Amino acid sequence: MTEADLLKEAERIQVLLAEQAAKHDRETTFPVEGREAMNRSPLNTALLEGASWLTFGRIVSILSRGDASFGTVWLMHQGVAVALRALVDPEQAALMEAEFRRGAWFGNALGEPTSGNQFLMPLQQARRTEEGWRLTGAKRFVSGGEGAKYLITSALCDGQPGFFLIDKDDSVRVEEIWDPMGMRATRSQLLHFQDTLLPESRRLRLDPTQPNAISVGLPWISIGIAEAAMGFAIGYAKERRLPPENKPLAELQWVQFSVADMSTRLEAARSLAMRSATATDQRAPDSPFLQMQAKIVANEAAIAIATAALEIAGGSGYLKSRPIERYVRDAMSGPLMAWSPAVTRDLLGRALLGLLGPPPG
């Protein structure tokens, strides 16, 4: 398929996701129809087939426009797809890629209860065994982990961070704690590991110079939420009529100004995310910094646009029958996803001041 075809396919699945998003948000259930559709779709293997990072980002935003929870889980799943080729054992790499292509679901189990944003720096110790390592501990915010067949996880192995692709077997227990404000359908539960095997043959030799799908994709989740919120605001402003003149809300100047500001913020976020993805396609040395900047700008745009759209909708928007209240709640999750704005600004600031490697740009 061409990249234009992939975007059309994303729009098709987005419609399916949007139809069920309110139900899954209300019931805190995973969008299984989205996963089933994705497993039959060329989108699921687009990165493996060589789709550009720019197209990938746009796909994430389209899916997130329909249901940001699903867009988030799918992004985590895709993050594993890219990492599969870093397996040290070529036979295992081929086997796992075949599993991915057959529709097996993969999850990221990297965050620890006390690690904060440092999900690449595990604190939990694994013990050495003949097969590799054994881990007893917990991982949190494992989006889609309940339905995953395999997980990427990490532990300290002889004092050094080790990353592994593991089976989600009976040694992994799900603790149902997920009852959040937003992103309710991600089912990002807490996972407990009890002497779980981390096979040496499934160790990942991650190359920090290679693109990371999650870092590229995170800004696009917020962009998708912002697009959905702005679309709602425009539609509502046109349909809502005010007494006594029966005049459309859209004719009020403050509403026009608000929508104009939404458009400006969205275009700024989208432009920076596109620049970031293009730099990643080109393997530009400043692409990691652009990814961080794009996430900050997109997170802020989603919150500002969703909040302004809620103001336009007024009391009607505060009701569960309108999707804007969900967009507001989902938008708030962006800055909470690693890396947080504080950590990102710290890294960027130190880099710009020459305290952390080459400066961005």
Sine and cosine of phi, psi and omega as CSV:
sin_phi,cos_phi,sin_psi,cos_psi,sin_omega,cos_omega
0.00,0.00,0.55,-0.83,0.11,-0.99
-0.97,0.26,0.23,-0.97,0.01,-1.00
-0.93,0.38,-0.50,0.87,0.09,-1.00
-0.91,0.42,-0.62,0.78,0.05,-1.00
-0.90,0.44,-0.63,0.78,0.02,-1.00
-0.89,0.46,-0.64,0.77,0.01,-1.00
-0.92,0.38,-0.61,0.79,0.07,-1.00
-0.90,0.43,-0.63,0.77,0.04,-1.00
-0.90,0.43,-0.64,0.77,0.05,-1.00
-0.89,0.46,-0.64,0.77,0.03,-1.00
-0.89,0.45,-0.61,0.79,0.03,-1.00
-0.89,0.46,-0.73,0.69,-0.01,-1.00
-0.94,0.33,-0.53,0.85,0.03,-1.00
-0.85,0.52,-0.64,0.76,0.02,-1.00
-0.89,0.46,-0.69,0.72,0.04,-1.00
-0.87,0.49,-0.69,0.73,-0.01,-1.00
-0.90,0.43,-0.69,0.73,-0.05,-1.00
-0.89,0.46,-0.55,0.84,-0.02,-1.00
-0.90,0.45,-0.52,0.85,-0.09,-1.00
-0.93,-0.36,-0.03,1.00,-0.13,-0.99
-0.88,0.48,-0.69,0.72,-0.03,-1.00
-0.89,0.45,-0.64,0.77,0.00,-1.00
-0.89,0.45,-0.74,0.68,-0.02,-1.00
-0.92,0.39,-0.58,0.82,0.05,-1.00
-0.90,0.43,-0.70,0.72,-0.04,-1.00
-0.91,0.40,-0.66,0.75,-0.09,-1.00
-1.00,-0.07,-0.05,1.00,-0.08,-1.00
0.81,0.59,0.76,0.65,0.01,-1.00
-0.90,-0.43,0.45,-0.90,-0.03,-1.00
-0.98,0.18,0.62,-0.79,0.00,-1.00
-0.96,0.28,0.97,0.24,-0.07,-1.00
-0.88,0.47,-0.53,0.85,0.01,-1.00
-0.91,0.42,-0.52,0.86,0.07,-1.00
-0.93,0.38,-0.69,0.73,0.02,-1.00
-0.90,0.43,-0.66,0.75,0.02,-1.00
-0.89,0.46,-0.67,0.74,0.04,-1.00
-0.91,0.42,-0.64,0.77,-0.02,-1.00
-0.92,0.39,-0.60,0.80,-0.01,-1.00
-0.92,0.39,-0.34,0.94,0.06,-1.00
-0.99,-0.13,0.03,1.00,-0.15,-0.99
-0.96,-0.28,0.56,-0.83,0.11,-0.99
-0.91,0.41,-0.23,0.97,0.04,-1.00
-0.88,0.48,-0.55,0.84,-0.13,-0.99
-0.91,0.42,-0.47,0.88,-0.01,-1.00
-0.91,-0.41,0.27,0.96,-0.08,-1.00
-0.86,0.50,-0.67,0.74,0.01,-1.00
-0.90,0.43,-0.66,0.75,0.02,-1.00
-0.90,0.43,-0.47,0.88,-0.01,-1.00
-1.00,0.02,0.02,1.00,0.11,-0.99
0.98,-0.18,0.29,0.96,0.07,-1.00
-0.87,0.50,0.54,-0.84,0.00,-1.00
-0.95,0.33,0.37,-0.93,0.05,-1.00
-0.92,0.39,-0.51,0.86,0.04,-1.00
-0.90,0.43,-0.72,0.70,0.04,-1.00
-0.91,0.42,-0.64,0.77,0.04,-1.00
-0.85,0.52,-0.72,0.69,0.02,-1.00
-0.87,0.49,-0.67,0.74,0.00,-1.00
-0.91,0.42,-0.58,0.82,0.07,-1.00
-0.89,0.46,-0.71,0.71,0.01,-1.00
-0.86,0.51,-0.66,0.75,-0.02,-1.00
-0.92,0.38,-0.62,0.78,0.00,-1.00
-0.91,0.42,-0.72,0.69,0.02,-1.00
-0.88,0.47,-0.66,0.75,-0.03,-1.00
-0.94,0.35,-0.45,0.89,0.10,-1.00
-0.89,0.45,-0.57,0.83,0.04,-1.00
-0.98,0.18,-0.71,0.71,0.03,-1.00
-0.35,-0.94,0.96,-0.29,-0.06,-1.00
-0.90,0.43,-0.49,0.87,0.05,-1.00
-0.89,0.47,-0.73,0.69,0.01,-1.00
-0.92,0.39,-0.65,0.76,0.04,-1.00
-0.84,0.55,-0.61,0.79,0.01,-1.00
-0.93,0.38,-0.75,0.66,-0.02,-1.00
-0.90,0.45,-0.66,0.75,0.00,-1.00
-0.90,0.43,-0.60,0.80,0.05,-1.00
-0.88,0.47,-0.69,0.73,0.02,-1.00
-0.89,0.46,-0.66,0.75,0.06,-1.00
-0.86,0.50,-0.69,0.72,0.01,-1.00
-0.93,0.36,-0.51,0.86,0.06,-1.00
-0.86,0.51,-0.59,0.81,0.05,-1.00
-0.94,0.34,-0.63,0.78,-0.03,-1.00
-0.82,0.57,-0.68,0.73,0.00,-1.00
-0.93,0.37,-0.58,0.81,-0.06,-1.00
-0.97,0.24,-0.30,0.95,-0.08,-1.00
-0.83,0.55,-0.57,0.82,-0.06,-1.00
-0.97,0.26,-0.06,1.00,0.07,-1.00
-1.00,-0.02,0.04,1.00,0.05,-1.00
-0.89,0.46,0.67,-0.75,-0.08,-1.00
-0.94,0.35,-0.47,0.88,-0.03,-1.00
-0.99,-0.11,0.92,-0.40,-0.03,-1.00
-0.85,0.53,-0.58,0.82,0.02,-1.00
-0.92,0.40,-0.65,0.76,0.05,-1.00
-0.92,0.40,-0.62,0.78,0.03,-1.00
-0.87,0.49,-0.70,0.71,0.01,-1.00
-0.92,0.40,-0.66,0.75,0.00,-1.00
-0.89,0.45,-0.72,0.70,-0.03,-1.00
-0.93,0.36,-0.59,0.81,0.06,-1.00
-0.91,0.42,-0.62,0.79,0.06,-1.00
-0.89,0.45,-0.64,0.76,0.06,-1.00
-0.88,0.48,-0.69,0.73,0.01,-1.00
-0.87,0.49,-0.71,0.70,-0.02,-1.00
-0.91,0.42,-0.46,0.89,0.03,-1.00
-0.98,0.17,-0.13,0.99,0.07,-1.00
0.95,-0.32,0.10,0.99,0.09,-1.00
-0.89,0.45,0.60,-0.80,-0.03,-1.00
-0.99,-0.16,0.65,-0.76,-0.05,-1.00
-0.87,-0.50,0.55,-0.84,0.01,-1.00
-0.74,-0.68,0.31,-0.95,0.05,-1.00
-0.97,-0.23,0.88,-0.47,0.05,-1.00
-0.87,-0.50,0.96,0.28,-0.09,-1.00
-0.92,-0.39,-0.57,0.82,-0.05,-1.00
-0.94,0.34,0.68,-0.73,0.02,-1.00
-0.93,-0.37,0.44,-0.90,-0.04,-1.00
-0.82,0.58,-0.44,0.90,-0.05,-1.00
-0.88,-0.47,0.16,0.99,-0.12,-0.99
-1.00,-0.04,-0.21,0.98,-0.01,-1.00
0.87,0.49,-0.72,-0.69,0.00,-1.00
-0.97,0.24,-0.19,0.98,-0.14,-0.99
-1.00,0.10,0.89,0.47,-0.07,-1.00
-0.96,0.27,-0.20,0.98,0.07,-1.00
-0.99,-0.11,0.06,1.00,0.02,-1.00
-0.82,-0.57,0.98,0.18,-0.04,-1.00
-0.90,0.44,0.46,-0.89,0.04,-1.00
-0.95,-0.32,-0.34,0.94,-0.09,-1.00
-0.99,0.15,0.70,-0.71,-0.07,-1.00
-1.00,0.02,0.70,-0.71,0.15,-0.99
-0.98,-0.22,0.47,-0.88,0.04,-1.00
-0.96,-0.27,0.62,-0.78,-0.06,-1.00
-0.96,0.28,0.63,-0.78,0.10,-1.00
-0.68,-0.73,0.04,-1.00,0.01,-1.00
-0.91,0.42,-0.56,0.83,-0.04,-1.00
-0.99,0.11,-0.26,0.96,-0.06,-1.00
0.44,-0.90,-0.98,-0.21,-0.05,-1.00
-0.58,-0.82,0.36,-0.93,0.07,-1.00
-0.81,-0.59,0.70,-0.72,-0.05,-1.00
-0.85,-0.53,0.76,-0.66,0.20,-0.98
-0.86,-0.50,0.87,-0.49,-0.06,-1.00
0.08,-1.00,-0.38,-0.92,-0.04,-1.00
-0.59,-0.81,0.51,-0.86,0.09,-1.00
-0.78,-0.63,0.66,-0.75,-0.08,-1.00
-0.88,-0.47,0.24,-0.97,0.01,-1.00
0.83,0.56,0.73,0.68,0.00,-1.00
-1.00,0.00,1.00,0.04,-0.09,-1.00
-0.90,0.45,0.83,-0.56,0.00,-1.00
0.96,0.30,0.17,0.99,-0.10,-1.00
-0.90,0.43,-0.46,0.89,0.00,-1.00
-0.88,0.48,-0.63,0.78,-0.05,-1.00
-1.00,-0.07,0.08,1.00,-0.04,-1.00
-0.99,0.15,0.59,-0.81,0.11,-0.99
-1.00,-0.02,-0.51,0.86,-0.01,-1.00
-0.74,-0.67,0.43,-0.90,0.00,-1.00
-0.71,-0.70,0.62,-0.79,0.28,-0.96
-1.00,-0.01,0.78,-0.63,0.03,-1.00
-0.64,-0.77,0.05,-1.00,-0.12,-0.99
-0.56,-0.83,0.32,-0.95,0.06,-1.00
-0.26,-0.97,0.29,-0.96,0.14,-0.99
-0.99,0.16,0.84,-0.54,0.00,-1.00
-0.89,-0.46,0.94,-0.34,-0.12,-0.99
0.80,0.60,0.64,0.77,0.07,-1.00
1.00,0.09,-0.07,1.00,-0.01,-1.00
-0.90,-0.43,0.59,-0.81,0.01,-1.00
-0.89,0.46,0.75,-0.66,0.08,-1.00
-0.83,-0.56,0.64,-0.77,-0.04,-1.00
-0.85,-0.52,0.70,-0.71,-0.13,-0.99
-0.64,-0.77,0.48,-0.87,0.19,-0.98
-0.98,-0.20,0.86,-0.51,-0.13,-0.99
-0.83,-0.56,0.36,-0.93,0.17,-0.99
-0.97,0.25,0.67,-0.74,0.13,-0.99
-1.00,0.08,0.99,0.11,-0.11,-0.99
-0.99,-0.16,-0.27,-0.96,-0.07,-1.00
-0.93,0.36,-0.21,0.98,0.04,-1.00
-0.98,0.17,-0.12,0.99,0.00,-1.00
-0.96,-0.29,0.88,-0.48,-0.04,-1.00
-0.93,-0.36,0.73,-0.69,0.03,-1.00
-1.00,-0.01,0.80,-0.60,0.13,-0.99
-0.97,-0.23,0.89,-0.46,-0.08,-1.00
-0.98,0.20,0.99,-0.14,0.00,-1.00
-0.87,-0.50,-0.04,1.00,-0.22,-0.97
-0.98,0.18,0.99,-0.16,0.10,-0.99
-0.62,-0.79,0.91,0.41,-0.17,-0.99
-1.00,0.00,0.06,-1.00,0.06,-1.00
-0.94,0.33,-0.73,0.68,-0.01,-1.00
-0.73,-0.69,0.02,-1.00,-0.06,-1.00
0.77,0.63,0.68,0.74,-0.15,-0.99
-0.94,0.34,-0.39,0.92,-0.06,-1.00
-1.00,0.00,0.01,1.00,0.02,-1.00
-0.95,0.30,-0.37,0.93,-0.02,-1.00
0.81,0.59,0.75,0.66,-0.08,-1.00
-0.99,0.12,0.96,0.28,-0.13,-0.99
-0.98,0.20,0.17,-0.99,0.13,-0.99
-1.00,0.03,0.77,-0.64,0.01,-1.00
-0.94,-0.34,0.74,-0.67,0.06,-1.00
-0.97,-0.26,0.76,-0.64,0.03,-1.00
-0.97,-0.26,0.79,-0.61,0.01,-1.00
-0.85,-0.53,0.99,-0.14,-0.02,-1.00
0.82,0.57,0.67,0.75,-0.04,-1.00
-0.97,0.26,0.71,-0.70,-0.03,-1.00
-0.97,0.24,0.78,-0.63,0.17,-0.99
-0.94,-0.34,1.00,-0.04,-0.14,-0.99
-0.92,0.39,0.68,-0.73,0.03,-1.00
-0.88,0.47,-0.54,0.84,0.01,-1.00
-0.94,0.35,-0.25,0.97,0.02,-1.00
-0.95,-0.33,0.35,0.94,0.07,-1.00
-0.96,0.30,0.58,-0.81,0.02,-1.00
-0.96,-0.27,0.79,-0.61,0.12,-0.99
-0.99,-0.11,0.99,0.13,-0.09,-1.00
-0.96,0.30,0.72,-0.69,0.01,-1.00
-0.97,-0.23,0.94,-0.34,-0.06,-1.00
-0.90,0.44,-0.25,0.97,0.03,-1.00
-0.99,0.12,-0.21,0.98,-0.01,-1.00
-1.00,0.07,0.53,-0.85,-0.01,-1.00
-0.86,0.51,0.58,-0.82,0.03,-1.00
-0.93,-0.37,0.88,-0.48,-0.10,-1.00
-0.86,0.50,-0.60,0.80,-0.05,-1.00
-0.93,0.36,-0.68,0.73,0.03,-1.00
-0.89,0.45,-0.63,0.78,0.04,-1.00
-0.92,0.38,-0.65,0.76,-0.17,-0.99
-0.99,0.12,-0.43,0.90,-0.10,-0.99
-0.83,0.56,-0.69,0.73,0.02,-1.00
-0.86,0.51,-0.53,0.85,-0.09,-1.00
-0.96,0.30,-0.40,0.92,0.12,-0.99
-0.89,0.46,-0.75,0.66,0.02,-1.00
-0.89,0.45,-0.60,0.80,0.04,-1.00
-0.89,0.45,-0.66,0.75,0.04,-1.00
-0.88,0.47,-0.67,0.74,0.05,-1.00
-0.89,0.46,-0.69,0.72,0.01,-1.00
-0.89,0.46,-0.65,0.76,0.03,-1.00
-0.89,0.46,-0.69,0.73,0.00,-1.00
-0.90,0.44,-0.67,0.74,-0.02,-1.00
-0.92,0.40,-0.67,0.74,0.01,-1.00
-0.92,0.39,-0.64,0.77,0.05,-1.00
-0.87,0.50,-0.66,0.75,0.05,-1.00
-0.89,0.46,-0.72,0.69,-0.05,-1.00
-0.86,0.51,-0.70,0.72,-0.01,-1.00
-0.91,0.41,-0.70,0.71,0.01,-1.00
-0.89,0.46,-0.68,0.73,-0.01,-1.00
-0.92,0.40,-0.68,0.73,-0.02,-1.00
-0.88,0.47,-0.52,0.86,0.02,-1.00
-0.98,0.20,-0.58,0.82,-0.09,-1.00
-1.00,0.07,-0.50,0.87,-0.06,-1.00
-0.98,0.22,0.80,-0.59,0.00,-1.00
-0.89,-0.45,0.64,-0.77,-0.13,-0.99
-0.97,-0.26,0.72,-0.69,0.10,-1.00
-0.98,0.22,0.32,-0.95,-0.02,1.00
-1.00,0.02,-0.17,0.99,-0.07,-1.00
-0.98,0.18,-0.12,0.99,-0.08,-1.00
0.86,0.51,0.61,0.79,-0.06,-1.00
-1.00,0.03,0.67,-0.75,0.04,-1.00
-0.89,0.46,0.62,-0.78,0.07,-1.00
-0.82,0.57,-0.51,0.86,-0.04,-1.00
-0.89,0.46,-0.30,0.95,-0.02,-1.00
-0.99,0.13,-0.15,0.99,0.03,-1.00
-0.98,0.22,0.72,-0.70,-0.10,-0.99
-0.89,0.46,-0.62,0.78,-0.03,-1.00
-0.90,0.43,-0.52,0.85,0.06,-1.00
-0.94,0.35,-0.66,0.75,0.04,-1.00
-0.88,0.47,-0.69,0.73,0.04,-1.00
-0.89,0.46,-0.68,0.74,-0.03,-1.00
-0.88,0.47,-0.70,0.71,0.01,-1.00
-0.92,0.40,-0.60,0.80,0.05,-1.00
-0.89,0.46,-0.68,0.74,0.04,-1.00
-0.90,0.44,-0.64,0.77,0.06,-1.00
-0.84,0.54,-0.74,0.67,-0.02,-1.00
-0.87,0.50,-0.67,0.75,-0.01,-1.00
-0.91,0.42,-0.72,0.70,0.00,-1.00
-0.90,0.44,-0.68,0.73,-0.02,-1.00
-0.91,0.42,-0.68,0.73,-0.01,-1.00
-0.91,0.41,-0.61,0.80,0.05,-1.00
-0.89,0.45,-0.71,0.71,0.01,-1.00
-0.91,0.42,-0.70,0.72,-0.02,-1.00
-0.91,0.42,-0.65,0.76,-0.02,-1.00
-0.90,0.43,-0.68,0.73,0.01,-1.00
-0.93,0.37,-0.62,0.79,0.05,-1.00
-0.91,0.42,-0.61,0.79,0.05,-1.00
-0.92,0.40,-0.67,0.74,0.04,-1.00
-0.89,0.47,-0.66,0.75,0.02,-1.00
-0.88,0.47,-0.72,0.69,-0.02,-1.00
-0.92,0.40,-0.63,0.78,0.03,-1.00
-0.90,0.43,-0.66,0.75,0.05,-1.00
-0.89,0.46,-0.58,0.81,0.05,-1.00
-0.92,0.39,-0.66,0.75,0.08,-1.00
-0.86,0.52,-0.59,0.81,-0.03,-1.00
-1.00,0.05,0.01,1.00,-0.05,-1.00
0.82,0.57,0.60,0.80,0.01,-1.00
-0.92,0.38,0.63,-0.78,-0.06,-1.00
-0.90,0.44,-0.39,0.92,-0.01,-1.00
-1.00,-0.03,0.10,0.99,-0.06,-1.00
-0.87,0.49,-0.63,0.78,0.04,-1.00
-0.88,0.48,-0.61,0.80,0.02,-1.00
-0.93,0.36,-0.64,0.77,0.04,-1.00
-0.90,0.43,-0.59,0.81,0.05,-1.00
-0.88,0.47,-0.66,0.75,0.04,-1.00
-0.90,0.43,-0.72,0.69,0.00,-1.00
-0.89,0.46,-0.66,0.75,-0.01,-1.00
-0.89,0.45,-0.62,0.79,0.01,-1.00
-0.91,0.41,-0.71,0.70,0.01,-1.00
-0.85,0.52,-0.76,0.64,-0.06,-1.00
-0.91,0.42,-0.66,0.75,-0.01,-1.00
-0.92,0.38,-0.66,0.75,0.04,-1.00
-0.85,0.52,-0.73,0.68,-0.03,-1.00
-0.92,0.40,-0.62,0.78,0.01,-1.00
-0.90,0.43,-0.68,0.73,-0.02,-1.00
-0.88,0.48,-0.69,0.72,-0.01,-1.00
-0.91,0.42,-0.72,0.70,-0.04,-1.00
-0.90,0.43,-0.69,0.73,-0.05,-1.00
-0.94,0.34,-0.69,0.73,0.01,-1.00
-0.90,0.43,-0.64,0.77,0.00,-1.00
-0.92,0.39,-0.66,0.75,0.03,-1.00
-0.92,0.40,-0.60,0.80,0.04,-1.00
-0.91,0.41,-0.62,0.79,0.06,-1.00
-0.90,0.44,-0.62,0.78,0.02,-1.00
-0.89,0.45,-0.64,0.77,0.03,-1.00
-0.90,0.43,-0.65,0.76,-0.02,-1.00
-0.96,0.28,-0.41,0.91,0.02,-1.00
0.90,0.43,-0.58,-0.82,-0.04,-1.00
-0.86,0.50,-0.55,0.84,0.02,-1.00
-0.88,0.47,-0.58,0.81,-0.01,-1.00
-0.95,0.33,-0.34,0.94,-0.02,-1.00
-0.98,0.19,-0.19,0.98,-0.02,-1.00
-0.99,0.11,0.54,-0.84,0.01,-1.00
-0.90,0.44,-0.34,0.94,-0.01,-1.00
-0.94,0.33,-0.24,0.97,0.03,-1.00
-0.96,-0.29,0.64,-0.77,-0.06,-1.00
-0.97,0.26,-0.23,0.97,-0.13,-0.99
-0.91,0.42,-0.55,0.83,0.00,-1.00
-0.90,0.44,-0.53,0.85,0.07,-1.00
-0.95,0.32,-0.63,0.77,0.02,-1.00
-0.88,0.48,-0.65,0.76,0.02,-1.00
-0.89,0.46,-0.73,0.69,-0.03,-1.00
-0.91,0.41,-0.67,0.74,0.00,-1.00
-0.92,0.40,-0.60,0.80,-0.01,-1.00
-0.88,0.48,-0.55,0.83,-0.04,-1.00
-0.92,0.40,-0.29,0.96,-0.03,-1.00
-0.97,0.24,-0.41,0.91,-0.09,-1.00
-0.80,0.59,-0.80,0.60,0.00,-1.00
-0.92,0.40,-0.29,0.96,-0.01,-1.00
-0.99,0.10,-0.29,0.96,0.02,-1.00
-0.98,0.21,0.66,-0.75,-0.02,-1.00
-0.91,0.41,0.64,-0.77,-0.06,1.00
-1.00,0.08,0.60,-0.80,0.00,-1.00
-0.94,0.35,0.31,-0.95,0.02,-1.00
-0.82,0.57,-0.61,0.79,-0.03,-1.00
-0.91,0.42,-0.71,0.71,0.02,-1.00
-0.91,0.41,-0.68,0.74,-0.01,-1.00
-0.89,0.45,-0.71,0.71,0.00,-1.00
-0.90,0.43,-0.58,0.81,0.04,-1.00
-0.89,0.45,-0.72,0.69,0.00,-1.00
-0.90,0.44,-0.72,0.70,-0.01,-1.00
-0.90,0.43,-0.70,0.71,-0.02,-1.00
-0.88,0.47,-0.69,0.72,0.01,-1.00
-0.91,0.41,-0.61,0.79,0.02,-1.00
-0.91,0.42,-0.70,0.72,-0.01,-1.00
-0.90,0.44,-0.51,0.86,0.00,-1.00
-1.00,0.00,0.12,0.99,0.05,-1.00
0.97,0.24,0.33,0.94,-0.03,-1.00
-0.98,-0.18,-0.04,1.00,-0.06,-1.00
-0.51,-0.86,0.98,0.19,0.06,-1.00
0.93,0.36,-0.25,-0.97,-0.03,-1.00
-0.94,0.33,0.60,-0.80,0.01,-1.00
-0.94,0.33,0.48,-0.88,0.02,-1.00
-0.97,0.25,0.90,-0.44,0.08,-1.00
0.97,0.25,0.00,0.00,0.00,0.00
